[in-house]
Amino acid sequence: MLTKDVSAEIHAVLTSLNEEGKEPTVALVKGRLSTKVPMPALITVIKSWKATQHIPKVEVAADNRSLSQEARIAALEAQVQQLTTRLEKLENTHG
């Protein structure tokens, strides 16, 4: 599955809220993000931000519709190769 790193976007939202003097909440952060991020991930990020001003890396599933056909094909080919390699290892192990 393709993923998208949204850490920078979340950092920008949290910094913006901080500069505005607003306490970051799940609702405020979620409302300002252009990417859908699961609530448990947002809760973890906000807790980390409040404690250390640090944001852990956050990745969400990439929207395949936004990718070009060539990029989607390349991603699928890479996934097939990974699965083939795993299958070969399993077959060799259980022979």
WOZI-V172136 format. One line per field, one symbol per residue. phi: phi as a letter, one per 20 degrees, with the letter a starting at -180 (. if undefined). psi: psi as a letter, one per 40 degrees, with the letter a starting at -180 (. if undefined). burial: # if it has 16 or more other C-alpha atoms within 10 Angstrom, else .. A space follows every 50 residues. Layout:
phi=???
psi=???
burial=???
//
This chain:
phi=.eccedgfffgffffffffemdffcgfffgfeeedfcgggffffffffff eclddffcccffeffeeffffffffffffffffffffffffffej
psi=hiihhedddddddddddddeeihhiddddddeiehhhidddddddddddd defihihhiihihddeiiddddddddddddddddddddddddde.
burial=.....##..##.###.#......#....##....#.#...##..###.#. ....#..#.#...................................
//
